[in-house]
Amino acid sequence: MKCPLCEEGKKLDPEFQGEGIGTMQMNLHNLFGTKLENDGIQIQEKNVLMWDNSSGEYAKLGIIINFCPICGRRIREKEGKRGW
């Protein structure tokens, strides 16, 4: 079975803690009943785990990883180097 995150490149839905204040884009989508498609967690080039829960209104966050957090598969050969 392929890992949806590191092998298939699918975005995973983030888990939220608390309500917070919705962004303008979130409020518009709630008002018109559409679903946001750009929030999520994914592994991008150079083994950077990226996430964004701001509807694209702020900078995305990311960390360099050596192993997939879902299946544990090694996705980077050498540890220690940033890989940029």
Order of alpha helices (4+ residues) and beta strands (2+ residues): alpha-beta-beta-beta
